[in-house]
Amino acid sequence: MARVVIPVDANWQFRQDKTDEPFRAVGQFPTNVHLDLLHHGLIPDPFVGKNELDVQWVGEAQWVYRTAFAAPPVAAGARAVLAFDGLDTFATVVLNGTTILETDNMFVPERVDVTALLRPDNELVVSFDSAYLRGWKLVEQHPDHKWGCWNGDSSRLAVRKAQYHWGWDWGPALLTCGPWRPVNLEIYAARLADLSFDAVVDESLSSADIRVTAEVDGSGAADSVRFDISLDGAPVASETVAAGAAASASFRIADPALWYPARYGKQPLYAITATLVGGGGAELDAVTKKTGLRRAELVQRALKDQPGTSFFFEVNNIPLYCGGSDWIPADSFIPRVGRQRYFDWVKLVADGNQFMVRVWGGGIYEEQAFYDACDEYGVLVWQDFMFGCGNYPAWPALLRSIDREARANVRLLRHHPSVVVWAGNNEDYQYQESEGLTYDFADKDAEGWLRTDFPARYIYEKVLADACAELVPRAPYHPGSPWGAGRDTHDATVGDIHQWNVWHGTQEKWQDFDRLGGRFVSEFGMQAFPSVKTIDAYLPLGRDDPDRFAQSSTVDFHNKAEGHERRIALYLAENLRYAPDPLEQFVYATQLMQAECLASAYRLWKRQWKGPGREYCGGALVWQVNDCWPVTSWSMVDFYLRPKHAYFAVKREMAPLSVGIARREHRHPRDKYTRVVDTSAQIEVWASNLTLKSLAVDCVVKAWDVETGAETFGEVVASAVALPENRSTELAARDVPALRKGDEARAVVAAYLVGPAGEQLARYVNWPEPLKHLHLQKPQRLRAELSADARAVAVSADVPVKGVALECDDDAVRFDDNLVDIVPGEVVTIGVRGATAATKIETRYLGM
């Protein structure tokens, strides 16, 4: 008989356990308790106002879900299995009065043979205990462990559940429970338990060897397994082998269609199908997975001229400067994030010239739709295991659960070509360092690690490492993020670093990012307020709310970062003239601040991508791309997919071709007899060519007086200069062009890369800093004119204008660029989508 899959997704009801409350129908399935309470109006929306505080009781209560479902007869020789793809978290499952399962790990799919219990009409009851209370009980049961963490509380460390549910410095504390992933009834005599493949692309890229393996459950009922490979519906290869507990076949594909990251090539996906065949040729089961063929390597090797080793990714022999961002769960309530929303998010990432996302270790192993989108859009994935910011315990039962979790999720995700590295945790080694916990990299006695005050090392360097070595032996495994060869996690010469000395730590200036880099910067960031529309959405009375101002209690509640008031104020005060009112202008100021900060990091670190042997910085991932609720945070795009201005600044810096300027001030005594100090200012100009072909360009530098708007300089500073492929090249160094000595602090300087036909290939406008010192002139003729076909906006001005932002009340109107610097005599054209001839576009700028 063919395997039958019956979704158990109807007739579900819920209520608080051990109460007289009536059962109510769920609002959706899969689900969680907050969504169902919201559906019935039993709790206020936790994302509005301070309602988060009013729903904390939900996570401390017990809840029960039930459903009734019909089942067909189970034929002789067949079995019936209930498959739970995800139960959150401490669940007791009862079928027809018999307990069939108890769970304690949100991330582990469970399967239970219910053949003997199944009836024509069945009742399924799932009771959920409080993860918060169970977590504290486990803490009390293990007093010898040195409990401690950043974010949330220590009870989370004892529970295998999404850690951000305890609250983080960007998200609310909303401890969910419920059947968060599908439940199915499967009836079969034999099934395909797993389909995996090991693909090796030859170094010449001219052929690919693929070994395909199907694991068979109930192989005695099957005769053979047929493997088929196709591309875009056209058959490529096929082979039939005898069935067994595991059946394999090997294929060689000549001239394979290779999968590339975005911008470097296409993303063809081969469909690999395993069909389980029984007597008489009957098809018992079939599984199809899509994958891409590519060579992928994490390159860590000695560098020329600098200490340490490189850390960069190479795909299909192409070294990649990985610009991208860190990904957190897209909602506090994951079951309501649909497939299309995942694709919208990943497309936004790809459209922003980002081609790596790091799935952060305090969230979830994401839904298949997320990785499908990354596969299709060519976005590489750095995949953390789900541990973050703490000292995790490692008692035997917990280690067994973690091992199951790791193996189950590696199996679920390993076919995705986008996944190029697995990492053991987020910042747990940094927590170990901060607390002085025991760690001796030279000590390789794994069992001995369990007897130290940092037993989690066994998880990262034994349990997870072994799972990856067995299941994805060709994929790099990195014990943590940050981590580098067992050295201090702040060592910038090895591995990856999290650079938080801008914002956190020593609170350095973002203009100094060039000396704050590392071989790969997998976290850095700056906060900004979200769109005013997003703020209005979380204020209880919207635009009429009395708390609609930047320093209000409600707005402050929607920023979870400790000390955020001081840090935002510090970086604003150091750089910009600003006022907290009106709210719209304050939001603009914070978004300009964030954009300047992130662009500075990308520009300066990308400069250190110097070519073979000189990959001094191999990538930068912004913390963070997204939010899980409406909030002021480090995100570049807010909860409602509204890009902040930093999104566009990063998009420009990660363009295939870009130009940068660094302004340096030199101070020196006039002579040895006086205390008079002379100052001189210089600019350094370079280009970053991330394309795979060399280019010949002219570099033009122009300058304007910020106070008069007069052009003071215009020259070709490098003529027909060669820009070798896939690296940054220094172009020029000279004094800041100014009309008179001492006017350098009034000079706005722009650099342009110009092609052979006179076409502009890249531009960058550099301003004297800090911007707060400038006497910015209000433009008399600032224009933002919508084209006749409503597909572009032409922006121009009569004086230098910093940070021109295009704004439109209609969310359907989307701009391809924003927050652009305008100089006289130039028109900047910005693409627009969703506009009509009647669309009204307004502008905002620094000094407005």
HUFEN-V969406 format. One record per run of one state. SS is the DSSP state (@ for helix, = for strand, . for the rest). FROM is the first residue (numbers start at 1). TO is the last residue. Records with the same first field share a line. If there is no record, write none. Layout:
SS->FROM-TO  FROM-TO
//
This chain:
.->1-3  8-12  17-23  26-32  40-50  55-55  61-62  71-78  85-87  89-89  96-97  106-109  114-120  129-130  142-148  150-153  159-159  161-162  169-170  174-177  179-182  189-190  202-206  218-218  222-223  232-233  243-245  255-257  260-266  268-269  278-278  282-282  292-292  294-295  300-301  303-308  310-311  316-317  321-321  328-333  337-338  352-355  360-367  378-379  385-387  389-389  391-395  414-418  424-425  427-427  436-445  450-455  472-475  479-480  482-482  484-495  499-509  516-520  524-527  529-531  539-541  545-552  558-563  576-582  607-608  610-614  616-618  623-632  634-636  638-642  644-644  654-656  670-676  690-694  706-710  724-726  736-743  755-759  767-770  774-782  787-791  797-800  808-813  816-819  823-827  834-841  845-848
=->4-7  13-16  24-25  63-70  79-84  88-88  90-95  98-105  110-113  121-128  149-149  160-160  166-168  171-173  178-178  183-188  191-201  207-217  224-231  234-242  246-254  258-259  267-267  270-277  283-291  293-293  296-299  302-302  309-309  312-315  318-320  322-327  356-359  380-384  388-388  390-390  419-423  426-426  476-478  481-481  483-483  496-498  521-523  528-528  609-609  615-615  619-622  633-633  637-637  643-643  657-669  677-689  695-705  711-723  727-735  747-754  760-766  783-786  792-796  801-807  814-815  820-822  828-833  842-844
@->33-39  51-54  56-60  131-141  154-158  163-165  219-221  279-281  334-336  339-351  368-377  396-413  428-435  446-449  456-471  510-515  532-538  542-544  553-557  564-575  583-606  645-653  744-746  771-773
//
